[in-house]
Amino acid sequence: MEELVLTDPVVKPEEVKSNFKIISLTLDHEAIAHTGPPPATVEAGLVSIRLKDNLGAYYNHQYTGKTATDFIKYINTANFTTNSLHKRILQRLSADGILPGTVTGTPDPPAGVFDAE
C-alpha cells in the first residue's frame, strides 16, 4: 500500500510518527459546507480523507466548497495508469502543506472479486 513519508517526522519520547496511509475517502458534490470566518459562506462540495499513521492514530482532513468540487472533478477525470488514486491524494495533501513529505510504495494488488484472471 502506498503511504506518505513525512519530511520532518513528528518525534515524541520513544515514538516517531513518520508515515500516513489513506483509510477512507468520501466525495460529495452536494454536501453543504460553511466556509470562512463569520458570516460564513455556504458552498456545496466536500472531500473527506481519513488517514492512519504508523502509530495507529487516525486523522481526518476535509476540503470544502469550490476546492472540494475542483478536487472531485480532478479525481473523476484522472488517468490512474501510472499514479494510483491513493498516490494522487497523498501528493495533493503534501503539495497543500497538510502532510509535507514524499509518497513511497506501490499500490496494493487487487483482491477478491477484482482479481485479474
C-alpha positions as semicolon CSV with decimal commas, in nm:
position;residue;x (nm);y (nm);z (nm)
1;M;0,000;0,000;0,000
2;E;0,124;0,349;-0,076
3;E;0,200;0,584;0,208
4;L;0,333;0,935;0,259
5;V;0,666;0,966;0,444
6;L;0,692;1,295;0,634
7;T;0,983;1,526;0,550
8;D;1,020;1,603;0,922
9;P;0,886;1,314;1,134
10;V;0,690;1,406;1,446
11;V;0,900;1,282;1,738
12;K;0,769;1,201;2,085
13;P;0,966;1,017;2,352
14;E;1,001;0,661;2,219
15;E;0,756;0,736;1,935
16;V;0,822;0,865;1,584
17;K;0,526;0,948;1,363
18;S;0,665;0,915;1,013
19;N;0,401;0,800;0,764
20;F;0,032;0,800;0,680
21;K;-0,199;0,575;0,480
22;I;-0,542;0,654;0,340
23;I;-0,814;0,460;0,521
24;S;-1,122;0,611;0,356
25;L;-1,227;0,875;0,107
26;T;-1,565;1,046;0,070
27;L;-1,653;1,259;-0,233
28;D;-1,979;1,455;-0,209
29;H;-2,083;1,715;-0,469
30;E;-2,390;1,823;-0,276
31;A;-2,275;1,839;0,086
32;I;-2,319;2,187;0,225
33;A;-2,011;2,339;0,384
34;H;-1,988;2,660;0,584
35;T;-1,654;2,815;0,495
36;G;-1,463;3,119;0,611
37;P;-1,497;3,345;0,911
38;P;-1,841;3,465;1,024
39;P;-2,059;3,533;0,845
40;A;-1,971;3,201;0,682
41;T;-2,023;3,140;0,313
42;V;-2,238;2,838;0,229
43;E;-2,092;2,629;-0,054
44;A;-2,163;2,284;-0,193
45;G;-1,887;2,024;-0,206
46;L;-1,700;1,806;0,041
47;V;-1,399;1,577;0,017
48;S;-1,323;1,393;0,340
49;I;-0,999;1,195;0,376
50;R;-0,937;0,965;0,674
51;L;-0,574;0,875;0,739
52;K;-0,392;0,642;0,978
53;D;-0,035;0,698;1,093
54;N;0,227;0,433;1,161
55;L;0,149;0,454;1,536
56;G;-0,217;0,365;1,479
57;A;-0,369;0,711;1,532
58;Y;-0,641;0,836;1,295
59;Y;-0,666;1,178;1,133
60;N;-0,927;1,348;0,916
61;H;-0,878;1,619;0,657
62;Q;-1,151;1,790;0,458
63;Y;-1,166;2,007;0,151
64;T;-1,487;2,207;0,119
65;G;-1,667;2,426;-0,130
66;K;-1,506;2,505;-0,465
67;T;-1,178;2,342;-0,358
68;A;-1,369;2,018;-0,297
69;T;-1,567;2,028;-0,622
70;D;-1,249;2,105;-0,820
71;F;-1,077;1,812;-0,642
72;I;-1,369;1,581;-0,731
73;K;-1,354;1,688;-1,097
74;Y;-0,977;1,630;-1,100
75;I;-1,011;1,281;-0,949
76;N;-1,304;1,196;-1,176
77;T;-1,103;1,269;-1,492
78;A;-0,760;1,145;-1,378
79;N;-0,576;0,867;-1,557
80;F;-0,464;0,618;-1,290
81;T;-0,237;0,418;-1,523
82;T;0,088;0,549;-1,373
83;N;-0,029;0,712;-1,047
84;S;-0,294;0,547;-0,830
85;L;-0,585;0,725;-0,663
86;H;-0,414;0,699;-0,323
87;K;-0,085;0,834;-0,457
88;R;-0,258;1,134;-0,619
89;I;-0,443;1,214;-0,295
90;L;-0,129;1,182;-0,082
91;Q;0,060;1,403;-0,329
92;R;-0,218;1,663;-0,304
93;L;-0,203;1,659;0,078
94;S;0,173;1,707;0,055
95;A;0,151;1,985;-0,208
96;D;-0,107;2,167;0,007
97;G;0,128;2,152;0,309
98;I;-0,111;1,932;0,508
99;L;0,139;1,643;0,529
100;P;0,475;1,754;0,390
101;G;0,670;1,456;0,261
102;T;0,713;1,218;-0,029
103;V;0,492;0,932;-0,142
104;T;0,655;0,588;-0,142
105;G;0,540;0,231;-0,200
106;T;0,330;0,064;-0,463
107;P;-0,046;0,016;-0,489
108;D;-0,190;-0,293;-0,324
109;P;-0,271;-0,566;-0,575
110;P;-0,639;-0,632;-0,649
111;A;-0,807;-0,879;-0,415
112;G;-1,123;-1,083;-0,408
113;V;-1,373;-1,037;-0,689
114;F;-1,144;-0,791;-0,865
115;D;-0,856;-1,036;-0,915
116;A;-0,712;-1,034;-1,264
117;E;-0,781;-1,360;-1,445
